[in-house]
Amino acid sequence: MTNTSHSIVDIDALGQPCPMPLLLLKRQLKKAEPKQQFLLKSSDPHSEIDILRYCEIHQINCCFKKISENEFHYLIES
């Protein structure tokens, strides 16, 4: 039996304007293993539209949570 669990990769895009949160996510997805999980943290309110739409188009699982007015978290599974 093989262990296929992976730790969650943290992507810190706090303080970075769009399109940086999406670009950082794309960079990590390129080197992701199957079923790899990512926690993207962003402070840009426009990231909600960008990240959720990108994940929808590419059929990537994404759970969004608004932490505060200036912090948004996305749990993404490749």
C-alpha positions in Angstrom: 0.0 0.0 0.0 1.3 3.4 -0.9 0.8 6.6 0.9 -0.7 9.2 -1.5 -1.3 11.9 1.1 0.5 15.2 0.5 0.9 18.1 2.8 -1.0 21.3 1.9 1.2 23.8 0.0 0.8 27.3 1.3 0.8 30.1 -1.3 1.0 33.4 0.3 -0.2 36.2 -2.0 -1.1 38.6 0.8 -0.3 42.2 -0.1 0.1 41.3 -3.8 -2.4 42.8 -6.3 -4.0 40.9 -9.2 -2.9 39.1 -11.2 -0.2 37.9 -8.8 -2.4 35.5 -6.7 -3.5 33.7 -9.9 0.0 33.6 -11.4 1.4 32.2 -8.1 -1.3 29.5 -8.2 -0.6 28.6 -11.8 3.2 28.3 -11.0 2.4 25.8 -8.2 -0.1 23.8 -10.3 2.5 23.2 -13.0 4.6 21.3 -10.6 1.8 19.7 -8.6 1.4 16.0 -8.0 -2.1 14.4 -8.5 -4.5 15.3 -5.7 -2.0 17.9 -4.3 -3.7 20.5 -2.2 -2.9 24.2 -2.0 -4.0 26.9 0.4 -3.8 30.3 -1.4 -4.1 33.3 0.8 -4.9 36.6 -0.9 -5.7 40.2 0.2 -6.9 41.3 -3.2 -10.7 41.3 -3.4 -10.6 40.8 -7.2 -8.8 37.4 -6.6 -12.2 35.9 -5.8 -13.4 36.3 -9.3 -10.0 35.4 -10.9 -9.3 32.3 -8.8 -12.8 30.8 -8.8 -13.3 31.4 -12.5 -9.9 29.8 -13.4 -10.7 26.8 -11.3 -14.1 26.4 -12.8 -12.7 26.6 -16.4 -10.0 24.1 -15.6 -12.3 21.8 -13.5 -10.1 22.2 -10.4 -11.7 21.8 -7.0 -11.7 25.0 -5.1 -13.3 26.0 -1.7 -13.4 29.8 -1.0 -13.5 31.3 2.5 -13.6 35.0 3.3 -11.5 35.4 6.5 -12.0 39.2 6.8 -12.5 42.3 4.6 -8.9 42.0 3.5 -8.1 38.3 3.6 -9.4 35.5 1.4 -8.4 31.8 1.5 -8.8 29.3 -1.3 -8.3 25.5 -0.7 -7.5 24.1 -4.1 -6.9 20.5 -5.1 -5.1 19.7 -8.4 
